[in-house]
Amino acid sequence: MIKNITLSADETLIQQARRANAENTTLNDLFRAWLEQYVAKPAAADQYLALMEQIKHIQAGRQFSREEMNERR
């Protein structure tokens, strides 16, 4: 089911956003894409925490120096 909502924004901002027509999309489509990304953020954080929980038993074997931790190869 799709539910309609009403948004308010500064008129200048809306005019600038009208470029969406040049990208063959609508502000509605852009908002839906943003909303999907927004609600996915907690899921990504939960996945990260679950991964950290799974690998918490792994030990590096020693303390690394600051230089070693920041070394670029």
VENHU-V859786 format. One record per helix or strand of 2 or more residues. SS is the DSSP state (A for helix, B for strand). FROM is the first residue (numbers start at 1). TO is the last residue. If there is no record, write none. Layout:
SS | FROM | TO
SS | FROM | TO
//
This chain:
A | 11 | 23
A | 27 | 54
A | 66 | 69
//
